[in-house]
Amino acid sequence: MSRISEEVSIPKATVQGIIKRIKESESPLPERPKGAPKKMNDRDLRRLETITRREPFASYDKINVEIKLHRIDICRATLIHYLRQIGFGSYFAAHKPRLTEVYKKKRLRWAKERVHWTTEQWRGVVWSDELRFTVEGNDKGVRVLRKVGERYKKDHIVETTKWVFIDGNVDQTAYVNILASKFHPWFTKLCEKEDRDFIFQEDGASCHTGAYTTWWKNTHSIKRFDYWPAQSPDLNPIDHIWHSLEALISDKRACINNVDDLRACLEVARNDISIDLATRLVGSMPDRCRAVIEAKGGATRF
């Protein structure tokens, strides 16, 4: 041992330590520090997953309160670490319309009736929709704790319900005035230019389906779907346009100070929507119908 110490120029005590380690662990290197003991064992992690599954919209702080009831005292950062370890992350929740069984049946029927439509048939539809834009910007919504691939699970969706129109006073008379002054002249020219009849799609809002509105559209020979399933934005390709518009004006938000600024930005953004995007969205209709059929009328990824 003394000879080894002299040849490698290290203290004798160090040589003794190395030899001892080789005998005990078959390695001359010291063991790596084990670090602090784990705060949560496998049983605790299963309990954490159960709590998170039960309340996916709960905040980290609320889950921490729940976990402390089981005598597990960890800080917020440690909680997030363990949630990630078992596969959970915090995401913006998907917003999907509230679907009753009646709504699901009508959605399923509508999709089955049109799942085999050709691209040319879908091109013969004029789609309509509406959305509220605000000067402050659209709220991205609540967050949900879930695993990858679970975005559209029923327990992770924020269900939405339509309540009022944008300004709260769009009745049948106002709607017909819009159709007569803006829509009908354009629609007539489109039919003449393409030398074909088009279907005008509308949702089931009361001002769209009331007696006066229906009479006016019948009088002007405006062809429509025989019915439209309620709460079905995923069956309307134009719904995706709203996300594109919001994205196009997002970098101009700092310059939007009032309604006039917002309207001007939206008009510019509207003109920047590409024909290719519109074509791809209309081309997605067979996939949308199939998705509704696979979901048995329930919510889809669209």
Secondary structure, 3 states (H helix, E strand, C coil): CHHHHHHHCCCHHHHHHHHHHHHHHCCCCCCCCCCCCCCCCHHHHHHHHHHHHHCCCCCHHHHHHHHHCCCCCCCHHHHHHHHHHCCEEEEECEEEECCCHHHHHHHHHHHHHHCCCCHHHHHCEECCCCCCCCCCCCCCCCEEEEECCCCCCHHHEEEECCCCCCCCCCCHHHHHHHHHHHHHHHHHHHHHHHCCCCEECCCCCHHHHCHHHHHHHHHCCCCECCCCCCCCHHHCCCHHHHHHHHHHHHCCHHHCCCHHHHHHHHHHHHHHCCHHHHHHHHHCHHHHHHHHHHCCCCCCCC
